[in-house]
C-alpha cells in the first residue's frame, strides 16, 4: 500500500464514530519503521477542542484499514 492510497481514506474514531480528519504525512523513526500518521483535523474538532490543526495517530492506535476508512482508537 502506498501513502497516496492511505491519504484518500477518512480517519474515523471508533470511540465516537466521528471523522478525525485526513492523513497529511507519516512519522518514521530512525530505523525506517512507520510510527504513526499525521492527520489534519476536521474543522469542527479544531474549533471545538484545540487550536492545533493536526494530530498524530500512533501505529498501535490503528484498529482496521478498510477500503474507504481507517478506524482508530483515539482519545482527544
Secondary structure, DSSP 8 states (H G I E B T S, - for coil): --HHHHHTSEEEETTT--EEEEEEEEEE-TTS-EEEEEEEE-HHHHHHH-S-SEEEEEGGGEEEE-SSEEEE----
